[in-house]
Amino acid sequence: MLSTEDNELLCRVGPGTRMGAFLREYWLPAFVPSELPAPDSDPMRLRLLGENLIAFRVTSGKFGLVANNCPHRGASLFFGRNEEEGLRCVYHGWKFSVDGACVDMPNEPAESDFRTKIKAVAYPCEERNGIVWTYMGPREIPPPLPDWLPNLEPDCQVWMRLQESNWLQALEGDIDTVHAFFLHAGHYQTSQSLPGSDAYYITQQRHGRFVAQDHDVGASYAAVRTAEPGTEYWRMGHFLMPFYTMNAPGLLGVKNQSLAWVPLDDHNTMVWTVGRQAPLAPETETIGGFKAGYVRRDPIGKNDPYGARSGNGVPVRKFDSSSDWLGRFRPIANLRRRDRAPGRQRPGCDGRPAVRPRPPHRLPFEVGDDRRSVGRSGSENARWRDGYRWRIELLLQRRKLSDQGAVSPKTCACFSYAAAPGTLNDSMGARPRRFTPSKAAVL
């Protein structure tokens, strides 16, 4: 069970917190270019690691990210004028470039050099293949952008949604690999699945035996189930420092998709899904003869706000968006929708009631509530969580001893696996003897 002390350490991410300092050592996905569609377009509010920030795009096309409050009198730069390579505060006309430098101060005499002594809090931004990254840490020279494998593809696809929970609670839900065929597919039966696919084996044995392995950039884990005679189905996934996951569904050697669970503050997380999401023929095979399987068709209840999935099984995305700090990519199924009735509309496994296809993304626990770590799911994740806390402590101590950030943390945004015979990621085969990393990016 996670102690209150450890819970506070891991879940508090604002300025001055230990976890916040740790996460600021890394480049963070901040927003997508389409949110600022053109140079000199309107600024945008966003929150990241507990800080209220203003994103803008200047005349040359460069992106900027500055603190909300003008350093002069604290007016919000959200109402500023984005013009001629800078964001101008409407209060006294002070104008700031993307690096926070004050480039114009019209309320001062022409001979005054006071503007050269003023700088807004600003964080560097870099765009790569559909994601604008930002570095909020103390280093004068940021580390290279992370080698997050799906984002290295020029045609990578990006989806985002706000989740109203702390980032670790959200991430643990993703690596909890047994919940899928209770929460999302409790109604699904073996007769509805393709032999050789994940649903075929999981619907016959919904529980799993867990195996976990630490490595330099995170941890790998598997839920092991009986497959064909003499074989096992290893449903494998990976956790990558500091907040990336490569969850289990998919085909080894085919899937190139990953998620980032980026903390907006102590209670809200922006979930980034990055990679190609294209339908595969059900009979598509990978190692061990494992098959892609059928696209799941969820029944639609009368109160379901989303409706049917698309032809390739992708949920329809509907958002209740606004210009508030937490108004970006907020699903319409959020904390304001608390009706329990949809969960009673369809049967689950063993005839028990099942949860609606896409419920509000919220667990019934808050920051500081130890109950979320009790039970099987807690024991499943305990090993990597303990290792995560240990890494934070170590890296923070090394940071204190480093000179201007000379000691950099090990990070992984991309971690691929060399598949030896019998090794499988959502593949059927014999038990692998070890996890063999083929590439790890150390920044």
C-alpha positions, 0 to 999 in steps of 0.5 A, a space after each residue: 500500500 502506498 503511504 501518505 508520504 509517498 503519495 504526496 511525493 509522487 502526486 504533487 507536481 507544482 513549483 517547489 515540490 520534489 516531483 515537480 522538480 524531477 519532472 521539470 528535468 524533462 521535455 514535456 509535450 505541451 500542445 499541438 500546433 493546430 491549437 495556434 493555427 497561424 502566426 499572430 493568432 490569438 494566445 491560448 491558456 494552458 496549465 502545466 505542472 501547476 503553472 498557468 501559462 500562455 502559449 502564442 505563435 509569433 509572426 515568424 511562426 515560432 512558438 512561445 510559452 510564458 507565465 500568465 502574469 505580466 512582470 509589470 503589474 500582473 495583468 494576464 497576457 492572455 488578453 495581450 496583442 500578438 503582433 510583430 514577433 511578440 506578445 504585447 500586454 494590454 495594460 501598459 504595452 510592454 511587449 515580450 518575445 518568445 524567449 521572455 525578453 522585453 522588446 518594447 516598453 512604450 510607457 518609458 522615454 525613448 532613451 530609457 534602457 529599463 526594458 533590458 532589465 525586465 524579462 518574463 518567465 518563459 520556457 523554450 519550445 520546440 515543434 516536432 512532427 505534430 507536437 510542441 514540446 517545452 522545457 521547464 527545467 533549470 538548465 541553461 542548455 536543455 537536453 535533446 528532445 526525447 527519442 519518443 519513437 512514434 513522434 519520430 515519424 513525420 506522419 505520426 498521429 496525435 490524440 489528446 484528452 483531459 483526465 480529471 485525476 492526478 497523473 500517477 492515478 491515470 498512468 497506473 490505470 493504463 498499466 493495469 492490464 487486467 482491467 480491460 476485459 472487465 471495464 471495457 469488455 466485460 460483456 465480451 465472450 469467447 464465441 465473439 472472438 477470433 481464435 488466436 487473438 487477445 480476446 480469445 485467450 483473455 475471455 477464457 481466463 480473465 485473471 493473470 499471473 504477473 511478472 515484472 522486470 526493472 530496467 534502466 529506463 523504467 519497467 516492463 510487465 506482463 500478465 501471463 495466461 494459458 494459451 494453446 496446449 504447452 504455451 502461454 499468452 504473455 500480455 506485455 507492456 512497458 513503463 518508461 520514465 518519467 510518464 510514458 507507457 506502451 500498453 499491451 494491446 497491439 501486435 509486436 513488430 507492427 504497433 508503434 504507439 505510446 501514451 504520455 500522462 502529462 500532469 497539468 496540476 495535482 488533480 488533472 492530467 493531459 493524456 497524449 496518445 501518439 502513433 499510427 492508428 490504422 485498422 488491421 485485417 483480423 487475420 494479421 499475424 505476428 510472432 507465435 501466430 498471434 492474430 489482430 482479431 476482430 474490432 470490438 463492437 460495444 453496445 450503445 446505451 440510450 444515455 451514452 454521449 458518444 455513440 458507436 465507434 468508428 469502422 476501425 474501432 476508434 472511439 468517437 471524440 467529443 469535447 466540452 472545450 473552453 478557453 479556461 486553464 483546464 478547458 482544452 480537450 475536456 471529454 463530454 463525459 467528465 465529472 459533471 456527468 455522474 449518472 450511474 444508470 448507463 452502467 446497468 444497461 448491458 450485461 457483463 462477464 458472468 452475467 454481472 452488470 458491466 460499466 458503460 463503454 466509455 465512462 467518465 475518466 475518474 477513479 473514486 479516490 483523491 490525492 492522499 487517499 491510500 485506498 487506490 493502492 490496496 488489493 491486486 492492482 496495488 500489488 501488480 504495480 508495487 514493484 515499478 512504483 517503488 523503483 520509481 520513488 527510488 529513482 526520483 530520490 537518486 536523481 534529485 540527490 544527483 541534481 544537487 551535486 551536479 554543476 549547472 545540471 551536468 548530471 542528466 537523468 536517464 530518460 526513455 521516450 522510446 524503448 523497443 524490444 528485440 524479439 527472441 523466439 518465444 518472446 511476445 507482446 500480445 503474442 502467443 508463445 513460450 515464456 521468454 527468459 528475459 527482456 532484451 532492450 534493443 535501444 534506450 535513449 539516455 538524455 
